[in-house]
Amino acid sequence: MSPGRPPLSLSWLGHATVVLDFDGVRLLTDPLLRPNVGLLRRVGPLPDPDLWRDPDAVLISHLHHDHAEVASLRQVGGVPVLTGPANAAWVRRRLDADCPHLGEDWYDVGHGVRVRLVRADHTARPMPHRPNDAHGHLVRDGSTVVWFAGDTSLYPEMAGLPDLAGGRVDVALVPIGGWGPKLSPGHMGPVEAAEACAMVRPAAVLPIHHGTLHPPRMGGPWIHRALEEFREVLPQRCPDTTLLEVPPGGTTTWPAP
């Protein structure tokens, strides 16, 4: 964090949806803003529109319906959508959105905030009707670095993300669960998420992709289990990483005041 700059504001809106506010430049990840995705139901109230409206760009990790929900994307509308090249053509067709080319180069969102794609391993459950590109994102604002992991399993090159970012990762947005009692391949549970933190060594981690969605008649204590386990295992695997724990709809800052 550059001296004299306001702290980074992070609002977790549930599942993989986070608002990153870099001193007025707002990025929205994998927007899910409605009460359901197909059969899946949201736990708790809808996100406050004041938290997510008018972002400067939207980051989409992949096109599974719980990450690229068309009605939610249309609610945001009119801003650049930053996603993988194969996904971008689909987004342009379905949403008539501006999808700048992303790859190994940094894209300038404005006011010094830049974004680039990074690897994510998420090939399970391929969709026949949408492209199946999957990526994470690195976001950099001066000396502040955020890693949005997207849905991914562990891979050895995670340890090199700080080098790609040009400095230590300040905050990692890391998935720790799913929308059912069991995880399918291509996801990280609490233990794998803690191991990812041990590889990347971020200053802080905001756990995402948990405690938000459930199939009909399948709610229950399992919804909270991922966070409980992550809270226990993170200090064992990565004691130098601070846990940023907020409820859905909650906001925190880094560095903490």
TIZAGU-578750 format. One record per residue: x negated, y negated, z negated of N, C-alpha, C in turn; residue in three letters. Coordinates in steps of 0.001 Angstrom, whole numbers. Example, Ala and Ser with C-alpha at 12.3 -4.5 7.8 and 13.67 -1.06 7.14 Angstrom:
REM TIZAGU-578750
TORDREN      nx      ny      nz     cax     cay     caz      cx      cy      cz code
TORDREN  -13190    5690   -7800  -12300    4500   -7800  -13200    3300   -7800  ALA
TORDREN  -12850    2250   -7080  -13670    1060   -7140  -12900     -30   -7870  SER
***
This chain:
REM TIZAGU-578750
TORDREN      nx      ny      nz     cax     cay     caz      cx      cy      cz code
TORDREN    -849    1198       0       0       0       0    -882   -1245       0  MET
TORDREN    -650   -2101     971   -1441   -3321    1073   -1154   -4244    -100  SER
TORDREN   -2182   -4917    -638   -1957   -5826   -1761    -957   -6913   -1387  PRO
TORDREN     -56   -7228   -2301     901   -8284   -2097    2140   -7909   -1327  GLY
TORDREN    2185   -6702    -742    3369   -6292       2    4392   -5684    -949  ARG
TORDREN    5690   -5850    -657    6710   -5206   -1488    6567   -3691   -1420  PRO
TORDREN    7007   -2988   -2442    6927   -1520   -2402    7849    -962   -1330  PRO
TORDREN    7515     217    -852    8359     941      87    9632    1379    -630  LEU
TORDREN   10784    1109     -22   12061    1540    -566   12523    2790     174  SER
TORDREN   12974    3800    -592   13444    5054     -14   14817    5372    -589  LEU
TORDREN   15791    5537     297   17140    5929    -115   17430    7297     485  SER
TORDREN   17672    8280    -377   18030    9621      89   19548    9706     167  TRP
TORDREN   20075    9922    1377   21520    9948    1589   22071   11359    1622  LEU
TORDREN   21236   12343    1280   21640   13736    1307   21043   14459    2496  GLY
TORDREN   20875   15785    2343   20299   16666    3351   18964   16076    3840  HIS
TORDREN   18794   15844    5139   17512   15326    5629   17597   13847    5990  ALA
TORDREN   18595   13146    5479   18832   11749    5840   18220   10827    4787  THR
TORDREN   17231   10052    5225   16532    9118    4341   16431    7777    5050  VAL
TORDREN   16629    6699    4312   16364    5350    4804   15026    4903    4243  VAL
TORDREN   14093    4578    5141   12802    4018    4761   12834    2525    5065  LEU
TORDREN   12600    1716    4064   12625     265    4248   11238    -287    3958  ASP
TORDREN   10540    -658    5045    9209   -1243    4942    9344   -2763    5007  PHE
TORDREN    9652   -3377    3886    9747   -4832    3816   10682   -5366    4889  ASP
TORDREN   11862   -4717    5040   12869   -5187    5980   12936   -4433    7282  GLY
TORDREN   11930   -3628    7615   11987   -2746    8779   12528   -1408    8304  VAL
TORDREN   13715   -1032    8819   14425     130    8285   14431    1260    9311  ARG
TORDREN   14013    2428    8862   14051    3640    9669   15009    4623    9014  LEU
TORDREN   15751    5351    9844   16745    6312    9369   16405    7676    9940  LEU
TORDREN   16241    8676    9068   15874   10004    9528   17096   10908    9605  THR
TORDREN   17177   11708   10674   18183   12765   10861   19536   12384   10258  ASP
TORDREN   20190   11360   10813   21400   10843   10157   22557   11842   10123  PRO
TORDREN   23029   12099    8928   24236   12897    8691   25121   12056    7778  LEU
TORDREN   26149   11454    8351   26899   10405    7671   28362   10752    7477  LEU
TORDREN   28755   11960    7842   30165   12350    7782   30371   13442    6723  ARG
TORDREN   31624   13753    6385   31883   14704    5289   31617   16153    5641  PRO
TORDREN   31458   16468    6938   31221   17861    7301   30433   17928    8601  ASN
TORDREN   29785   19082    8798   29122   19419   10058   29672   20778   10451  VAL
TORDREN   30571   20826   11410   31217   22088   11714   31936   22604   10479  GLY
TORDREN   31615   23833   10088   32230   24425    8905   31577   23975    7601  LEU
TORDREN   30394   23413    7691   29671   23028    6485   30304   21786    5860  LEU
TORDREN   30387   21793    4540   31004   20696    3800   29960   19991    2938  ARG
TORDREN   30142   18672    2805   29228   17869    1994   29633   17929     524  ARG
TORDREN   28633   18015    -332   28844   17884   -1764   28767   16402   -2125  VAL
TORDREN   29808   15883   -2751   29771   14494   -3190   30277   13531   -2135  GLY
TORDREN   30250   12232   -2450   30815   11212   -1563   29927   10950    -355  PRO
TORDREN   30506   10275     636   29747    9864    1811   28735    8779    1439  LEU
TORDREN   27644    8680    2215   26671    7620    1954   27288    6236    2132  PRO
TORDREN   26867    5309    1322   27303    3926    1407   26790    3332    2721  ASP
TORDREN   27683    2842    3593   27215    2276    4870   26217    1139    4713  PRO
TORDREN   26281     418    3601   25323    -668    3400   23885    -152    3331  ASP
TORDREN   23725    1120    3002   22381    1678    2910   21808    2033    4277  LEU
TORDREN   22669    2407    5241   22124    2937    6487   22413    2091    7725  TRP
TORDREN   23305    1132    7646   23666     407    8872   22516    -464    9364  ARG
TORDREN   22485    -667   10673   21519   -1559   11335   20061   -1171   11095  ASP
TORDREN   19714     102   11287   18285     436   11202   17557     -90   12441  PRO
TORDREN   16246    -176   12349   15440    -583   13501   15132     588   14419  ASP
TORDREN   15193    1809   13894   14990    3010   14712   15504    4213   13940  ALA
TORDREN   15856    5258   14697   16285    6534   14130   15244    7589   14486  VAL
TORDREN   14864    8400   13511   13931    9502   13719   14710   10808   13690  LEU
TORDREN   14618   11598   14766   15278   12896   14825   14212   13977   14920  ILE
TORDREN   14235   14898   13976   13233   15965   13954   13547   17056   14969  SER
TORDREN   14827   17441   15088   15251   18472   16044   16761   18376   16204  HIS
TORDREN   17316   19192   17081   18705   18988   17492   19692   19977   16888  LEU
TORDREN   19320   20710   15836   20343   21474   15133   21405   20513   14618  HIS
TORDREN   22635   20992   14516   23760   20099   14266   23685   19380   12925  HIS
TORDREN   22994   19969   11943   22884   19299   10652   21786   18241   10640  ASP
TORDREN   21101   18074   11784   20059   17052   11893   20333   16055   13007  HIS
TORDREN   21078   16465   14010   21424   15588   15134   22921   15705   15362  ALA
TORDREN   23693   15144   14432   25150   15228   14468   25660   14049   15295  GLU
TORDREN   26280   14362   16438   26557   13349   17446   27413   12210   16896  VAL
TORDREN   28468   12530   16151   29341   11470   15632   28576   10540   14696  ALA
TORDREN   27671   11085   13880   26863   10230   12998   25921    9358   13813  SER
TORDREN   25300    9932   14843   24397    9145   15675   25145    8014   16380  LEU
TORDREN   26381    8285   16778   27166    7230   17417   27556    6144   16421  ARG
TORDREN   27704    6492   15151   27989    5479   14141   26830    4499   14013  GLN
TORDREN   25610    5012   14164   24439    4133   14064   24328    3322   15353  VAL
TORDREN   24094    4007   16477   24167    3418   17814   23289    2209   18068  GLY
TORDREN   22854    2080   19322   22227     855   19780   20806     617   19330  GLY
TORDREN   20129    1626   18774   18752    1450   18324   17902    2553   18954  VAL
TORDREN   16581    2367   19050   15732    3416   19598   15826    4704   18776  PRO
TORDREN   15844    5828   19475   15846    7149   18848   14497    7795   19142  VAL
TORDREN   13751    8118   18096   12391    8623   18228   12405   10119   17953  LEU
TORDREN   12180   10913   19011   12262   12365   18908   11340   12983   19935  THR
TORDREN   11284   14331   19962   10410   15017   20889   10821   14810   22338  GLY
TORDREN    9869   14946   23270   10158   14674   24685   11301   15505   25259  PRO
TORDREN   11355   16798   24923   12430   17633   25460   13780   17226   24897  ALA
TORDREN   13795   16764   23657   15055   16331   23040   15515   14980   23577  ASN
TORDREN   14561   14148   23975   14888   12776   24350   15846   12731   25535  ALA
TORDREN   15653   13603   26529   16535   13594   27700   17971   13920   27285  ALA
TORDREN   18133   14863   26348   19465   15219   25866   20101   14031   25136  TRP
TORDREN   19320   13356   24306   19849   12204   23563   20257   11101   24524  VAL
TORDREN   19453   10865   25548   19807    9820   26515   21132   10139   27194  ARG
TORDREN   21326   11407   27560   22560   11789   28246   23770   11693   27327  ARG
TORDREN   23647   12204   26114   24804   12277   25220   25136   10955   24563  ARG
TORDREN   24133   10142   24310   24343    8935   23520   24034    7649   24267  LEU
TORDREN   23484    7776   25480   23071    6595   26229   22151    5721   25376  ASP
TORDREN   21214    6389   24724   20326    5705   23785   18947    5506   24398  ALA
TORDREN   18245    4525   23874   16856    4285   24249   15983    5288   23497  ASP
TORDREN   15291    6142   24236   14401    7146   23625   12997    6932   24166  CYS
TORDREN   12193    6119   23517   10829    5884   23999   10023    7178   24024  PRO
TORDREN    9055    7230   24930    8195    8416   25000    7322    8474   23751  HIS
TORDREN    7387    9605   23063    6536    9826   21904    5651   11030   22164  LEU
TORDREN    4511   11029   21574    3587   12150   21671    2495   11943   20655  GLY
TORDREN    1259   12012   21121     138   11809   20225    -178   10328   20025  GLU
TORDREN     502    9461   20781     301    8031   20622    1276    7482   19586  ASP
TORDREN     893    6368   18997    1756    5693   18034    2722    4776   18773  TRP
TORDREN    3975    4777   18341    4992    3877   18899    5212    2747   17909  TYR
TORDREN    5179    1517   18409    5321     334   17560    6800     -24   17433  ASP
TORDREN    7366     195   16239    8758    -156   15988    8908   -1667   15866  VAL
TORDREN    7887   -2304   15356    7912   -3753   15155    7392   -4130   13788  GLY
TORDREN    6830   -5329   13690    6317   -5863   12421    5294   -4924   11783  HIS
TORDREN    4515   -4252   12618    3424   -3422   12114    3803   -2005   11739  GLY
TORDREN    5064   -1622   11868    5494    -257   11547    5365     600   12802  VAL
TORDREN    4630    1711   12689    4368    2582   13835    4741    4016   13480  ARG
TORDREN    5105    4779   14514    5580    6151   14342    4929    7048   15389  VAL
TORDREN    4574    8269   15001    4117    9273   15960    4666   10637   15561  ARG
TORDREN    4730   11532   16540    5170   12896   16285    4027   13723   15730  LEU
TORDREN    4381   14720   14905    3435   15731   14450    4119   17091   14548  VAL
TORDREN    3346   18117   14352    3840   19473   14531    4895   19845   13474  ARG
TORDREN    5867   20628   13890    6775   21336   12983    7035   22695   13602  ALA
TORDREN    6989   23745   12807    7246   25111   13272    8673   25491   12895  ASP
TORDREN    9563   25424   13872   10978   25682   13592   11629   26252   14855  HIS
TORDREN   11306   27503   15124   11800   28134   16352   12934   29109   16092  THR
TORDREN   13306   29321   14830   14408   30243   14534   15731   29627   14969  ALA
TORDREN   16700   30474   15228   18050   30061   15607   18046   29094   16793  ARG
TORDREN   17416   29484   17933   17445   28599   19097   18870   28408   19604  PRO
TORDREN   19141   27221   20108   20471   26873   20603   20493   26993   22123  MET
TORDREN   21517   27605   22697   21576   27712   24149   22021   26421   24828  PRO
TORDREN   22643   25507   24089   23257   24336   24696   22516   23045   24377  HIS
TORDREN   21425   23106   23622   20609   21935   23328   19138   22337   23417  ARG
TORDREN   18250   21385   23747   16815   21692   23679   16413   22069   22261  PRO
TORDREN   15301   22768   22142   14889   23292   20837   13526   22776   20387  ASN
TORDREN   13148   21588   20870   11951   20930   20358   12104   20659   18864  ASP
TORDREN   11031   20812   18113   11039   20463   16688    9725   19772   16345  ALA
TORDREN    9825   18672   15637    8648   17903   15238    8888   17283   13868  HIS
TORDREN    7789   16916   13231    7831   15982   12130    7401   14616   12639  GLY
TORDREN    7394   13624   11757    6974   12278   12117    6015   11754   11056  HIS
TORDREN    5011   11030   11507    4210   10189   10632    4618    8742   10866  LEU
TORDREN    4779    8006    9785    5134    6586    9853    4054    5812    9108  VAL
TORDREN    3581    4757    9734    2510    3973    9118    2855    2489    9161  ARG
TORDREN    2686    1837    8031    2862     394    7924    1649    -156    7198  ASP
TORDREN     691    -657    7950    -551   -1076    7316   -1229     116    6673  GLY
TORDREN   -1402      74    5364   -2050    1169    4655   -1061    2168    4075  SER
TORDREN     235    1965    4288    1251    2860    3735    1616    3922    4763  THR
TORDREN    1589    5197    4355    1842    6314    5263    2942    7193    4685  VAL
TORDREN    3917    7538    5517    4984    8469    5152    4961    9629    6137  VAL
TORDREN    5094   10839    5619    5251   12036    6443    6666   12562    6277  TRP
TORDREN    7432   12553    7362    8747   13179    7414    8549   14544    8065  PHE
TORDREN    8632   15601    7274    8219   16918    7745    9183   17521    8750  ALA
TORDREN   10481   17148    8713   11461   17875    9505   11619   19284    8962  GLY
TORDREN   12354   20126    9674   12448   21537    9294   11220   22256    9831  ASP
TORDREN   10516   22959    8968    9300   23624    9398    8916   24701    8399  THR
TORDREN    8186   25682    8889    7480   26590    7990    6066   26047    7805  SER
TORDREN    5316   26652    6887    3939   26230    6666    3080   26552    7896  LEU
TORDREN    2111   25703    8168    1126   25986    9219    -209   25381    8778  TYR
TORDREN   -1329   25987    9179   -2629   25568    8636   -2968   24106    8909  PRO
TORDREN   -2535   23573   10056   -2914   22209   10419   -2252   21143    9566  GLU
TORDREN   -1341   21549    8677    -786   20553    7757   -1881   19820    6991  MET
TORDREN   -2936   20531    6664   -4017   19920    5882   -4666   18762    6625  ALA
TORDREN   -4520   18712    7956   -5124   17642    8736   -4232   16435    8944  GLY
TORDREN   -3037   16431    8378   -2128   15300    8590   -2694   13969    8088  LEU
TORDREN   -3366   13924    6940   -3949   12629    6545   -4941   12087    7566  PRO
TORDREN   -5708   12973    8222   -6622   12502    9259   -5853   11923   10442  ASP
TORDREN   -4764   12593   10846   -3946   12053   11932   -3352   10701   11554  LEU
TORDREN   -3004   10560   10276   -2382    9319    9815   -3383    8194    9627  ALA
TORDREN   -4657    8531    9543   -5672    7523    9296   -5811    7143    7851  GLY
TORDREN   -5331    8000    6947   -5445    7733    5520   -4535    8636    4734  GLY
TORDREN   -4630    8567    3433   -3825    9420    2575   -2339    9211    2824  ARG
TORDREN   -1567   10291    2802    -120   10195    2878     395    9690    1537  VAL
TORDREN    1122    8587    1563    1662    8022     329    2888    8794    -141  ASP
TORDREN    3842    9008     769    5074    9703     414    5372   10762    1472  VAL
TORDREN    5638   11979    1023    6056   13068    1900    7539   13336    1689  ALA
TORDREN    8282   13401    2781    9684   13804    2756    9712   15268    3165  LEU
TORDREN    9867   16160    2190    9638   17585    2416   10901   18372    2096  VAL
TORDREN   11371   19218    3026   12544   20060    2754   12215   21153    1750  PRO
TORDREN   13146   21403     823   12891   22410    -212   13980   23482    -263  ILE
TORDREN   14995   23401     590   16088   24363     532   16881   24355    1821  GLY
TORDREN   18167   24659    1728   19002   24721    2912   20458   24484    2565  GLY
TORDREN   21339   25094    3359   22774   24925    3115   23452   26239    2754  TRP
TORDREN   22675   27174    2257   23222   28444    1806   22302   29055     766  GLY
TORDREN   22734   30126     111   21903   30745    -925   20601   31321    -396  PRO
TORDREN   20532   31626     927   19317   32188    1509   18843   31307    2649  LYS
TORDREN   17516   31243    2802   16923   30465    3874   16628   31346    5070  LEU
TORDREN   16878   30827    6270   16459   31522    7480   15008   31169    7780  SER
TORDREN   14332   31927    8654   12946   31595    9017   12836   30186    9576  PRO
TORDREN   11646   29622    9444   11418   28274    9933   11766   27191    8941  GLY
TORDREN   12006   27561    7698   12297   26605    6634   11317   26805    5480  HIS
TORDREN   11234   25816    4612   10459   25935    3383   11390   25920    2191  MET
TORDREN   11175   26866    1287   11823   26833       0   10959   26061    -981  GLY
TORDREN   11308   26073   -2259   10557   25280   -3239    9083   25637   -3322  PRO
TORDREN    8759   26928   -3287    7355   27332   -3401    6562   26890   -2184  VAL
TORDREN    7128   27121    -984    6441   26709     238    6298   25191     305  GLU
TORDREN    7316   24470    -152    7244   23010    -147    6133   22514   -1074  ALA
TORDREN    5994   23150   -2225    4904   22784   -3136    3554   23111   -2519  ALA
TORDREN    3480   24227   -1788    2235   24576   -1101    1919   23560      -9  GLU
TORDREN    2951   23082     703    2733   22031    1700    2148   20784    1044  ALA
TORDREN    2652   20435    -126    2096   19291    -849     643   19534   -1243  CYS
TORDREN     325   20766   -1632   -1058   21088   -1988   -1982   20947    -789  ALA
TORDREN   -1464   21211     419   -2271   21081    1631   -2425   19625    2059  MET
TORDREN   -1349   18855    1984   -1361   17469    2465   -1808   16497    1383  VAL
TORDREN   -1525   16832     121   -1881   16041   -1050   -1351   14610    -979  ARG
TORDREN     -42   14445    -798     529   13101    -821     505   12519   -2231  PRO
TORDREN     541   11213   -2319     625   10582   -3631    1962   10886   -4291  ALA
TORDREN    3038   10993   -3477    4368   11258   -4005    5144   12090   -3002  ALA
TORDREN    6150   12808   -3495    7003   13614   -2621    8461   13351   -2972  VAL
TORDREN    9259   13154   -1934   10710   13063   -2079   11306   14336   -1494  LEU
TORDREN   11838   15237   -2323   12411   16480   -1793   13719   16217   -1073  PRO
TORDREN   13868   16822     115   15072   16646     923   15597   18021    1342  ILE
TORDREN   16687   18017    2108   17249   19261    2685   17636   20253    1586  HIS
TORDREN   18393   19767     635   18869   20619    -457   20084   19934   -1077  HIS
TORDREN   20895   20720   -1770   21935   20173   -2634   22999   19333   -1966  GLY
TORDREN   23193   19475    -644   24116   18578      52   25227   19319     787  THR
TORDREN   24909   20400    1478   25870   21098    2322   26094   22518    1821  LEU
TORDREN   27310   23008    2039   27588   24404    1728   28698   24911    2646  HIS
TORDREN   28689   26211    2956   29784   26787    3744   31071   26816    2921  PRO
TORDREN   32228   26952    3568   33494   27006    2829   33486   28106    1777  PRO
TORDREN   33973   27739     588   34126   28695    -520   32796   29320    -945  ARG
TORDREN   31694   28641    -667   30386   29170   -1080   29598   28161   -1897  MET
TORDREN   30304   27247   -2580   29617   26381   -3513   29224   27167   -4755  GLY
TORDREN   28453   26562   -5614   28061   27255   -6836   26716   26792   -7337  GLY
TORDREN   26203   27433   -8394   24942   26997   -9004   23746   27035   -8068  PRO
TORDREN   23783   27870   -7030   22646   27950   -6109   22335   26592   -5478  TRP
TORDREN   23333   25716   -5388   23123   24415   -4749   22036   23622   -5467  ILE
TORDREN   21904   23791   -6778   20932   23028   -7562   19638   23799   -7815  HIS
TORDREN   19602   25047   -7404   18470   25900   -7767   17166   25458   -7126  ARG
TORDREN   17218   25007   -5870   15989   24633   -5174   15270   23493   -5883  ALA
TORDREN   16008   22464   -6275   15375   21339   -6960   14834   21761   -8315  LEU
TORDREN   15569   22590   -9041   15095   23056  -10345   13773   23811  -10194  GLU
TORDREN   13692   24670   -9190   12456   25443   -9000   11324   24552   -8515  GLU
TORDREN   11619   23620   -7611   10579   22718   -7117   10028   21866   -8249  PHE
TORDREN   10888   21432   -9135   10470   20630  -10280    9474   21404  -11153  ARG
TORDREN    9646   22708  -11225    8748   23536  -12035    7438   23850  -11322  GLU
TORDREN    7513   24146  -10014    6343   24673   -9329    5423   23574   -8808  VAL
TORDREN    5943   22364   -8514    5094   21304   -7971    3913   20976   -8875  LEU
TORDREN    4091   20785  -10197    2933   20463  -11036    1894   21580  -11082  PRO
TORDREN    2316   22816  -10838    1376   23934  -10830     538   23935   -9558  GLN
TORDREN    1166   23658   -8422     474   23724   -7130    -210   22415   -6773  ARG
TORDREN     370   21290   -7178    -159   19990   -6748      60   18963   -7865  CYS
TORDREN    -719   19054   -8934    -463   18216  -10115    -654   16724   -9880  PRO
TORDREN   -1370   16331   -8821   -1618   14908   -8581    -517   14231   -7769  ASP
TORDREN     489   14991   -7358    1581   14430   -6562    2768   14119   -7468  THR
TORDREN    3250   12889   -7388    4390   12444   -8194    5694   12869   -7531  THR
TORDREN    6608   13441   -8314    7920   13810   -7816    8848   12601   -7884  LEU
TORDREN    9387   12207   -6727   10400   11153   -6658   11757   11842   -6610  LEU
TORDREN   12443   11839   -7698   13698   12585   -7807   14862   11606   -7904  GLU
TORDREN   15702   11597   -6864   16882   10735   -6855   18081   11556   -6419  VAL
TORDREN   19282   11231   -6875   20483   11935   -6420   20852   11465   -5028  PRO
TORDREN   21697   12206   -4314   22169   11724   -3010   22813   10349   -3140  PRO
TORDREN   22388    9438   -2281   22849    8050   -2365   21979    7183   -3246  GLY
TORDREN   20971    7775   -3881   20096    7024   -4764   18908    6428   -4037  GLY
TORDREN   18317    5412   -4659   17184    4694   -4077   16042    4659   -5080  THR
TORDREN   14842    4819   -4548   13640    4687   -5374   12607    3881   -4591  THR
TORDREN   11505    3548   -5213   10463    2794   -4553    9112    3445   -4801  THR
TORDREN    8195    3177   -3885    6811    3612   -4071    5889    2488   -3612  TRP
TORDREN    4904    2131   -4415    4672    2596   -5782    5807    2186   -6709  PRO
TORDREN    5966    2982   -7762    6998    2676   -8751    6666    1358   -9439  ALA
TORDREN    7684     593   -9800    7424    -694  -10485    6778    -490  -11839  PRO
***
